Amino acid sequence: ADHEALAALFVTLFMDQHDRVPARIILDVDATDDRIHGHQEGRAFHGYYGHNCYLPLYVFCGDHLLSASLRTADRD
């Protein structure tokens, strides 16, 4: 897969929803737990959630997803 092209697709789809470039956007950056079971590579125990998980990072503008990154839970 072309990861750069996939990452750019989210932004392209967002821009296609507007007739012109927005003067201002507000980004919502959010991480949430993605619980895992077993011994997957990169698993980590997260004390706040109380289980092994990944901690994907999402960036939204309103209802539009602009970015999604799968991360291990041993980071902020």
C-alpha positions in Angstrom: 0.0 0.0 0.0 1.1 3.6 -0.6 0.8 4.9 3.0 1.5 8.5 2.0 -1.3 8.4 -0.5 -3.7 6.9 2.0 -2.8 9.6 4.6 -3.3 12.3 2.0 -6.7 10.8 1.0 -8.3 11.8 4.3 -7.3 15.5 3.8 -8.4 15.4 0.1 -11.8 14.0 1.0 -12.2 16.7 3.6 -11.3 19.5 1.2 -13.6 18.1 -1.5 -16.5 18.7 1.0 -16.0 22.5 0.8 -16.5 24.8 -2.2 -13.5 26.9 -1.0 -10.7 26.5 1.5 -12.1 27.2 5.0 -10.7 30.3 6.6 -10.2 28.5 9.9 -10.4 24.9 11.0 -10.5 23.4 14.5 -8.7 20.1 15.0 -9.6 17.6 17.6 -6.7 15.3 18.4 -7.8 12.2 20.3 -6.3 9.0 21.4 -8.4 6.0 22.5 -7.7 2.5 23.6 -8.0 -0.4 21.2 -8.0 -3.4 23.5 -5.9 -6.4 22.4 -5.8 -10.0 23.5 -2.9 -12.4 23.2 0.7 -11.5 22.5 0.6 -9.1 19.6 3.7 -7.2 18.7 3.8 -3.8 20.3 1.3 -4.5 23.0 1.6 -2.6 26.2 -0.4 -2.3 29.5 -2.0 1.1 29.9 -2.7 1.9 33.5 -5.6 4.3 32.8 -7.5 1.8 30.8 -6.4 -1.2 32.9 -5.6 -3.6 30.1 -3.2 -4.3 27.2 -4.0 -2.2 24.2 -2.8 -0.1 21.3 -3.4 3.6 21.6 -4.4 4.9 18.1 -4.2 8.7 17.5 -7.0 10.3 15.5 -7.3 13.8 14.2 -10.8 15.1 13.3 -12.1 18.3 12.0 -15.8 18.3 12.9 -17.1 14.9 11.7 -14.3 14.5 9.2 -11.4 12.1 10.0 -8.1 13.7 8.8 -5.6 11.3 10.2 -5.4 7.9 12.0 -2.2 6.4 13.3 -1.9 3.1 15.1 0.5 3.5 18.1 1.5 1.3 21.0 0.1 2.2 24.4 3.5 2.9 26.0 3.6 6.5 24.8 1.7 9.7 25.4 
